[in-house]
Structures are given as C-alpha cells and as structure tokens.
C-alpha cells in the first residue's frame, strides 16, 4: 500500500506530488460546504486520479498534514496492492431511516473477507447511533466500522457528502476494504471531565431528549449554562453529556447537542439518548484533550500489528473540541502526529459525530466530542 496527501488553495489548486500514485483506487477529501458545492476541486481530483473513487464530505475544519484550516482543502490518495475496494451510497429518509440505511450499506459491501467499513455521512439528517446499529446488524462482528458525520462549521444548516462527481444532502457513503492483507487500526478517546451530579434520563425518543430526573432537559441545561444558554445549540458543544448504561458498567458514550426545541423543551442529540441511562455534564481542559488525541493515535497504530511504515491515518475529531480549543486545536493534531510517527500520511476533518469501536467493548459505536483515528496498511 502507498498513500499521499494533497492540499488545495484558491490560488494554486491542488499541490499534486511529482510522482503521484497513478494507480490509486481511493481518494478521501475534506473541505467546507461551499468548497464541496461550488469549486472544481473534486472534479480536478477525478482528473488527477482517474481510476480512483473520490469520496468527500463537508466539514467543521480540515486537518491538512499537521495543520488545521477552514480554507484549505485536504485529501489523501491511497493505492492498495492486495485489497479489494467496494463503494456504496444510500439516501436516508430522515433520522428514523438511519438504521435501514446502515443495513443497506452493509448488505451492499458484504463479502466473506471484508475487513473494514469506512463511513462518511450527512451530519444533520442522520441518527448516528441507529446508522451504526444498522451496519452492525448485518456486518460480521470482526468488521471494523469507522468514519464520521459531515460538518458545516458552527452553522448546523446543511452538510454534504460526495461520491464520484455528485454532492448531496441526506446521503451516506461507505467504503468496504476486503482481503487477507488488509490491516485496519483504530483508536478513540475524549479527555473530557465530568462535573455536577449524575442524573437519570427519564423521557426520550431516539436521539430526542425531553426530561432528566423528571424535569425539562432544556431548562436544566440552561440553568447550568447561565448566560451561555443564549447561544444554544452552539454553546452546548462546549458542555457535552456523558451517558452511561447502568446495567453495563464501563459502557459510557459522549453526546452533544444538534438542535433545541423551545416549544417542547426538548434537545436533539447526534446519537441516541436511551431512557434509564445516567447523564452527567462535561467540560474540557486543553491538556487532557490533547493527551486523549495521543492515546487514540497510539491505539490506532497498535492495531496495525506495529512496524508498518506505509501506514495512512484519517483523523476525525469533533467540532466541539475545535470550538473550545480555538487556536490551540493544533495541539491535539501535534499530539496525534507524535504518536503516529513522521512517516505516517495524515489527513482528516472536524465532524458532527465520530464512528469507531468502543475502547472497552470493542464494538463499533457512535461517539461525540472524541478524537477518532483510523489507520490503514497492508501486510507484506
């Protein structure tokens, strides 16, 4: 396997390596919503890599090598020697259709030697928990499922997913990697700190939360945020919820807000908020967030059985982490780089939700406010 990263600017277009991978089969690309919709950048990638599938999404910021940018497009081209790729896309009929969309994608990619599925999904019209549950209901337990939800900066208005010349809302694209030589590593870590009491989710439907401890979830959130509540749902990114299954110790997930409904007092999250689970507010500290990024990278490289100098890494971190850390966000990318090593090709984006196996259970889950890293390599 070989890989190379590319960067795009308005004035120069793509910085294509002199000895580009002419036989690349896959290019993953990331940029802001207007970049996806209104520039020729993705068409240019198709011309540069005519034999490759071009898979892309809108973001909350791009990871371009070791930097983070809103204006520069980011891409990674990958050329495999012993791996078979399959690509599928489905439209999601609202959040309630997410489970079925996951099933259809897994069915389209199914084969006995399937090693992994990488997902890029619409970020606003999909229930990430149900999407992953649908994939897992069909895919073998040994199949690694990773990826993320497209972003739209801090606007939360419209997200786009692209496949081979077409950019659409409400779509999910999946890439399947199959073959005995394929190696896929993964790591996911948050680094957030809990505060305040643990409370019980007493009324919810899917990813819509109505009541905590029998009280309006929105009013409780407002009470904790004070003046910052005026900026909801955006300011909610700085205060995610840690939800835990009381019947399965160790199974905890982070959830962040996508929307609020003042009329019903409800809050919509990117993933499910199961009734009976506990919920606790969280806040971030820069050093802990950066340390978590390094932990995710270390785990992702360990998953390759070590020693793979040809590794490529896709980093997907949450938009909430970027908003909180501001210009210091570069510290989490730098921490990941130190753990991945200088020889590992690296690209990625800031998302509205991340998909990766859970550090405790090993099962693929939908996460918020985490740094997730997927690494790719081939055995000799």
C-alpha positions in Angstrom: 0.0 0.0 0.0 1.1 3.5 -0.7 -0.5 6.9 0.2 0.0 10.6 -0.3 -1.6 13.7 1.0 -2.7 16.8 -1.1 -3.7 20.3 -0.1 -5.9 22.7 -2.2 -5.9 26.5 -2.1 -7.9 29.0 -4.1 -4.8 30.4 -5.9 -2.8 27.2 -6.6 -5.4 24.4 -6.7 -4.1 21.0 -5.7 -0.4 20.5 -4.8 0.0 17.2 -6.6 3.1 15.2 -5.8 5.5 14.9 -8.7 5.4 11.1 -8.6 1.7 10.8 -7.9 0.0 7.5 -7.3 -1.3 7.0 -10.8 -3.0 3.7 -9.9 -4.7 5.0 -6.7 -8.1 3.3 -6.1 -9.4 5.7 -3.4 -9.2 9.4 -2.6 -10.7 10.8 0.6 -11.2 14.6 0.5 -12.5 17.2 3.0 -13.4 20.8 2.8 -16.0 23.4 3.8 -19.5 23.3 2.5 -19.0 26.0 -0.2 -15.8 24.3 -1.3 -17.6 21.0 -1.8 -20.6 22.6 -3.6 -19.0 25.4 -5.7 -15.4 24.8 -6.5 -13.9 22.5 -9.2 -11.6 20.9 -6.7 -13.2 17.5 -6.6 -13.5 17.3 -10.4 -9.8 18.0 -10.5 -9.1 15.1 -8.2 -11.1 12.8 -10.6 -8.8 14.0 -13.5 -5.7 13.5 -11.4 -6.7 10.0 -10.2 -8.9 8.7 -13.0 -9.0 5.2 -11.6 -10.0 6.2 -8.1 -13.3 6.6 -6.2 -13.5 10.2 -4.9 -15.2 10.2 -1.5 -15.6 13.5 0.3 -17.7 15.5 2.8 -18.2 19.0 4.1 -16.6 19.7 7.5 -16.1 21.9 10.5 -12.4 22.4 9.5 -9.8 20.3 7.7 -6.7 18.6 9.0 -4.1 19.2 6.4 -1.0 17.2 7.3 -0.1 18.7 10.7 -2.2 21.9 10.4 -5.9 22.8 10.8 -7.7 25.1 8.3 -11.1 26.3 7.2 -10.0 27.5 3.7 -7.5 24.8 2.6 -8.9 21.6 1.1 -7.4 18.3 2.3 -7.2 15.0 0.5 -5.5 11.6 0.8 -4.9 9.2 -2.1 -4.5 5.5 -1.4 -3.1 2.8 -3.6 -3.6 -0.8 -2.5 -1.7 -3.8 -3.7 -3.7 -6.7 -2.3 -7.0 -5.1 -1.1 -10.4 -5.1 -2.9 -12.5 -1.9 -2.5 -16.2 -1.6 -2.8 -18.1 1.7 -2.6 -21.9 2.1 -1.8 -24.2 5.1 -1.1 -27.7 5.3 0.2 -30.1 8.1 0.9 -31.5 8.4 4.4 -35.2 9.1 4.8 -34.8 11.3 7.9 -33.3 10.3 11.2 -35.8 7.5 11.5 -34.4 5.8 8.4 -30.8 5.7 9.7 -31.0 2.0 10.9 -32.3 0.8 7.5 -29.6 2.9 5.7 -26.9 1.2 7.7 -28.4 -2.2 6.9 -28.5 -1.4 3.1 -24.9 -0.3 3.1 -23.6 -3.4 5.0 -25.5 -5.6 2.6 -24.0 -3.9 -0.4 -20.5 -4.3 1.0 -20.9 -7.8 2.4 -18.3 -10.5 1.5 -16.5 -13.2 3.5 -13.2 -11.4 3.6 -14.5 -7.9 4.5 -12.1 -6.3 7.0 -13.5 -2.8 7.5 -16.1 -0.2 6.5 -15.3 3.5 6.4 -18.3 5.8 6.6 -18.9 9.5 5.6 -22.5 10.5 6.4 -24.7 13.6 6.3 -24.3 15.3 9.6 -27.8 16.7 10.3 -30.4 14.3 8.9 -29.0 11.1 10.4 -29.1 9.4 13.8 -25.6 8.2 14.1 -26.4 5.6 16.7 -29.0 4.0 14.5 -26.8 4.1 11.5 -24.1 2.2 13.3 -26.6 -0.2 14.7 -27.9 -1.0 11.3 -24.4 -1.6 10.0 -23.6 -3.9 12.9 -26.8 -5.9 12.4 -25.5 -7.1 9.1 -21.7 -6.9 9.2 -19.7 -9.6 11.0 -18.5 -8.7 14.5 -14.9 -8.7 13.3 -15.5 -6.0 10.7 -14.1 -2.7 11.9 -16.5 0.2 11.3 -15.2 3.7 11.5 -15.8 7.2 10.0 -17.8 10.3 10.8 -20.6 12.7 10.1 -20.1 15.6 7.8 -20.0 19.1 9.2 -21.0 22.7 8.4 -18.6 24.7 10.6 -20.6 26.0 13.6 -23.7 26.8 11.4 -25.5 23.5 11.6 -27.5 24.4 8.5 -26.6 22.0 5.7 -24.0 19.2 5.2 -22.8 17.5 2.0 -21.4 14.1 1.2 -19.7 13.4 -2.2 -19.1 10.3 -4.3 -17.6 10.3 -7.8 -18.9 13.7 -9.1 -22.1 14.1 -7.1 -22.6 16.0 -3.8 -25.8 15.5 -1.9 -27.6 16.1 1.4 -29.1 13.3 3.3 -26.6 10.7 1.9 -24.3 8.2 3.5 -21.3 6.8 1.6 -19.4 3.7 2.7 -16.1 2.2 1.5 -15.5 -1.5 2.1 -12.0 -2.9 2.5 -11.6 -6.7 1.8 -8.7 -9.1 1.7 -6.3 -11.1 3.9 -3.6 -8.4 3.6 -5.7 -5.5 4.8 -4.9 -4.1 8.2 -7.1 -1.5 9.9 -6.2 0.1 13.2 -8.5 2.3 15.3 -8.4 4.5 18.4 -10.9 6.8 20.1 -10.5 9.0 23.2 -12.2 12.1 24.6 -10.4 13.6 27.5 -13.4 15.5 28.9 -14.0 15.9 32.6 -17.4 15.2 34.3 -18.9 17.7 36.7 -22.2 18.1 38.6 -24.4 15.2 39.7 -25.3 12.1 37.8 -28.9 12.2 36.7 -31.3 9.8 35.0 -32.8 10.1 31.5 -36.5 9.8 32.3 -38.1 10.7 28.9 -36.6 10.4 25.5 -37.3 9.2 22.0 -34.3 8.0 19.9 -32.0 11.0 19.9 -34.5 13.5 21.2 -34.2 14.2 25.0 -37.2 15.6 26.8 -36.6 15.0 30.5 -33.8 14.4 33.0 -34.9 13.4 36.5 -38.4 14.2 35.5 -37.6 17.8 34.6 -37.2 19.6 31.3 -33.8 18.7 29.8 -33.6 22.1 28.1 -34.4 24.1 31.3 -31.8 22.1 33.2 -29.2 22.7 30.6 -30.0 26.4 30.7 -29.6 26.5 34.4 -26.1 25.1 34.2 -25.0 27.3 31.3 -26.3 30.6 32.6 -25.7 33.4 30.1 -24.1 31.0 27.7 -27.5 29.3 27.2 -28.4 32.2 24.9 -26.1 30.7 22.3 -27.7 27.2 22.3 -27.3 24.9 20.5 -23.9 26.1 19.6 -22.7 26.7 23.1 -23.8 23.2 24.0 -20.8 21.9 22.1 -18.7 23.1 25.0 -20.7 21.1 27.5 -21.5 17.7 26.2 -23.2 14.9 28.2 -21.6 11.7 29.3 -24.3 9.0 29.2 -23.8 5.6 30.8 -25.7 2.3 30.8 -26.4 1.4 34.5 -26.7 -2.3 33.6 -23.3 -2.4 31.7 -20.5 -0.9 33.7 -17.9 0.7 31.5 -20.2 1.4 28.6 -20.2 5.2 28.5 -20.7 7.4 25.5 -20.4 11.2 24.9 -23.3 13.1 23.3 -23.5 16.6 22.0 -26.4 18.8 21.0 -27.5 19.4 17.4 -30.7 21.3 18.0 -33.2 22.6 20.6 -37.0 23.0 20.6 -38.1 25.7 22.9 -41.8 24.8 22.4 -41.4 21.2 23.7 -38.4 21.9 26.0 -36.5 19.1 24.1 -33.0 18.8 22.8 -31.9 16.8 19.8 -28.5 15.0 20.0 -26.4 13.4 17.3 -27.0 9.9 18.8 -29.5 8.0 20.9 -30.3 9.1 24.5 -31.7 5.9 26.0 -34.2 6.1 28.8 -32.9 4.8 32.1 -29.3 5.7 31.3 -27.5 8.2 33.5 -26.4 11.6 32.2 -23.7 13.9 33.5 -22.4 17.2 32.2 -18.8 17.5 31.0 -16.2 20.2 30.2 -12.9 20.2 28.6 -9.3 21.1 29.6 -6.8 21.6 26.8 -4.1 19.4 28.1 -6.4 16.4 28.7 -8.0 16.8 25.2 -4.5 16.8 23.6 -3.4 13.8 25.7 -6.6 11.9 24.6 -5.6 12.5 20.9 -2.2 10.9 21.5 -3.9 8.0 23.2 -6.2 7.5 20.2 -3.2 7.6 17.8 -1.2 5.1 19.9 -4.1 2.6 19.9 -4.6 3.1 16.1 -1.0 2.2 15.4 -1.0 -0.8 17.7 -3.9 -2.2 15.7 -1.7 -2.5 12.7 0.5 -5.1 14.4 3.2 -2.4 14.5 6.1 -1.9 12.1 4.1 -0.7 9.1 6.0 2.1 7.6 3.4 2.5 4.8 0.5 3.4 7.2 -2.0 6.1 6.4 -4.2 7.7 9.1 -7.5 9.5 8.9 -8.2 11.7 11.9 -11.8 12.7 12.7 -12.3 15.0 15.7 -15.4 16.7 16.9 -16.3 20.3 16.0 -16.9 20.9 19.7 -13.3 20.3 20.5 -12.2 22.8 17.9 -14.6 25.5 19.2 -13.4 25.0 22.7 -9.7 24.9 22.0 -9.7 27.7 19.4 -6.2 28.3 18.0 -4.8 25.7 20.5 -6.5 23.0 18.5 -3.2 22.4 16.7 -2.0 20.8 20.0 -4.3 17.8 19.5 -3.1 17.3 15.9 0.5 17.6 17.0 -0.1 15.1 19.8 -1.5 12.6 17.3 1.4 13.2 15.0 3.9 12.4 17.7 2.2 9.0 18.3 1.6 8.2 14.6 5.2 9.0 13.6 6.6 11.2 10.9 6.3 8.6 8.2 2.6 8.1 8.5 0.5 10.0 6.0 -2.2 12.0 7.8 -5.4 13.9 6.9 -8.8 14.4 8.3 -11.6 16.7 9.4 -13.7 18.1 12.2 -17.1 16.4 12.4 -20.6 16.4 13.9 -20.0 12.9 15.2 -17.5 10.1 15.1 -17.7 6.3 14.5 -15.1 3.9 16.0 -15.0 0.8 18.1 -15.5 1.5 21.8 -12.3 1.3 23.9 -13.9 -1.1 26.4 -16.4 -3.2 24.5 -14.5 -3.3 21.2 -17.8 -2.9 19.3 -18.2 0.0 16.9 -20.2 2.8 18.4 -21.3 6.4 17.5 -19.4 9.0 19.6 -19.4 12.7 20.1 -16.6 15.0 21.3 -13.8 12.4 20.6 -10.7 12.2 18.5 -11.0 9.1 16.5 -8.2 7.8 14.3 -8.4 5.1 11.6 -5.1 3.7 10.2 -4.7 1.7 7.0 -1.9 -0.6 5.9 -1.3 -3.9 4.1 0.7 -6.9 5.3 3.6 -7.9 3.0 
